[in-house]
Amino acid sequence: MSKDSAAQFNEYASLYDDVTGLLSKDIVVPSVLRTIGEVEGLSIFDFGCGTGVYCRFLKERGAGRVVGYDLAEGMVNFARRRAEKDALNITFISQLGPDLSGQFDLVLAVYVMPYATSENELQAMCADMVGLLRPGGRLVTLPIHPSYDPRPSYYEPYGFRLIAENLETPHTNGGRVKLQFCKNGEQGAVFAWYWSAASLERALGQAGLQSLTWRNLAAPAYATLDKAPKELHAYLQKPHSIIIQGVRAG
Ligand SMILES: C[S@@+](CC[C@H](N)C(=O)[O-])C[C@H]1O[C@@H](n2cnc3c(N)ncnc32)[C@H](O)[C@@H]1O
């Protein structure tokens, strides 16, 4: 995503900071935190941090150095103010510097890969993410699920619609997808790009990430799907995102 297209996020800070909806509260946030595991003392870089929701969760759980990075100035400003309000020592930046390379135990990138507009950009983004890790450090990232449900209304109960530009071939590598918000009366949309599993793995592999694993989003508070609230079932059967993790080669 270029600096210009980052602007598409500036006006949606309050929407992204709200983690009280079903999807965030019961599925995405707990799945991400469970995948990350213990963070005590870890140095963590949140790539495409948005309003810094994960930075705050991780700092509150005992992480050491936490840096949030986002190209959209509106997001970074919101994130900084929000963390200050909670007296959390988190650094927020809107530019990557060479001094950061190889510094982090964990890089988190939630919903950022979909904003690479071309395969070259995807590779450059992955190189940036992996370059921030120390050898042996871990990347946790959430792209669009390669098998997301292409029916535009499918995710409406969860506050958004995913509308492929070409509805007849929604799972085309590099295809543009409109992400339309329909939550709390908010209207708006941003554009994202669909990347196949092969493209995602290739870009991460070329960046030097090894031992890639894919993990489905779940509702960790419930032992089995049938124990989860009924309104979550459709999402859990066809989640719009998935977790990929891997380790930087030593
Ligand atoms: C969908 S939001 C997710 C924000 C946050 N990770 C979360 O889950 O709440 C995607 C964010 O990624 C940022 N972004 C997209 N491409 C980026 C890039 N190449 N470098 C840094 N930030 C980027 C956008 O500005 C936006 O704030």
The ligand as a Gaussian input file, in Angstrom:
#p B3LYP/6-31G(d) Opt

LIG

0 1
 C       -7.415000      -3.180000       8.525000
 S       -6.359000      -2.109000       9.381000
 C       -5.848000      -3.139000      10.739000
 C       -5.276000      -2.396000      11.893000
 C       -4.793000      -3.238000      13.064000
 N       -3.776000      -4.184000      12.673000
 C       -5.943000      -3.962000      13.714000
 O       -6.109000      -5.178000      13.491000
 O       -6.709000      -3.305000      14.447000
 C       -4.949000      -2.151000       8.314000
 C       -3.898000      -1.132000       8.676000
 O       -2.696000      -1.434000       7.961000
 C       -2.095000      -0.217000       7.559000
 N       -1.184000      -0.533000       6.449000
 C       -1.496000      -1.066000       5.265000
 N       -0.384000      -1.257000       4.523000
 C        0.656000      -0.858000       5.296000
 C        2.066000      -0.823000       5.099000
 N        2.641000      -1.232000       3.966000
 N        2.836000      -0.364000       6.102000
 C        2.258000       0.056000       7.272000
 N        0.947000       0.053000       7.500000
 C        0.149000      -0.404000       6.524000
 C       -3.274000       0.671000       7.221000
 O       -2.937000       2.046000       7.238000
 C       -4.294000       0.298000       8.301000
 O       -4.213000       1.105000       9.444000

